[in-house]
Amino acid sequence: MIDLTFFRLVNCPYCRQADKWIAELMDENPAYKDIHINHINEDEQADLADSYDYYYVPSFFLGEKKLHEGAATKEIIKKVLDYCIAAS
């Protein structure tokens, strides 16, 4: 299984939108269901969040490789998920 790390904030509208797009994309492409997404609330896991190199949320990492940082579109999130599938 592929582990994608998703740094977010509960009150972030961009993070909530990213959650919706992730759910839509998972419904559209069953291959994405092989990706385990670790949702990290940076308020609750500040030490972990501080160990990664990013400033804006939502941010996506595959291992230590940053795939995206900041406001995203559905297409950007699709590219993140596609990268994860290709890298597996």
N, C-alpha and C positions, 0 to 999 in steps of 0.2 A: 504494500500500500504506500502511496505517496503522501508525505506530510507537508502541507503548505501552512505557513504561519501567517495569520491575519491579525495585525495590530489594529485595535479600534478603541473608540470611546463610546460609551452608552448614549450620550447626548449628541453625538456627531451625526448631522443629517446625511453627510456623505457616506458614513459607515452604514447607516440604516439602509440607504439606497443600495450600497454594495451588497448587503445581505440579501435584499430582494432580487438583485440581478444574479447572484450566485444561485439562489433557489431556482430561478427561472432557467438558467443555463443547465443546471443539473437535471431538470425535468426534460429539457430539449435534447440533451446528449447523455445517454446512460454511461458512457465511458468516463465522464467526470465524477461519477459516484465512486470511482477507485481512488479519488483524492480525499484524504482526511484533512479537514481544515481545522487547525488549532486556533480558535478565536481567543485572542489575548486582549483582555481589557487592561489598558496600560495604567489606569487608576488603581486597579487591584494588584497588578503584577509589575509594579514600577521597576524593580530590580532587573527583571527579565527584559522589559522594554528598554531600559537604559543600556543593556548589553548589545543592542542592535543599533546600526547606523541609519537612523531616519529621524525626521523632524515632524512630518505631517502624517495624519491618518486619513483614510485607511492606507495601510502599508502591507505589502505582501512579500514574503521571503520563502524561498525554497532552500532549505539549509541556511547558509549565511549569505546567499546571493539575493540581493534585492531585485524583485521583479517589477514592483510599482510602488510609488509613494504619492499620496495626495488624492484629491478628487478624481474619480474614475468614471468612465462611461461603461456601458454594458460591453462594448467592443473591447475595451482595454481589459476588463475582467476575463472575457473570453480568451484573449491572448495569453493572460496569466495561466488560465486553466489548460490551454493548449500546450503551453511551454512545459507545464508539469507532466502532462501525458507524454510528450515527446522525450522528456528527460528521464522517464522511468525505464 
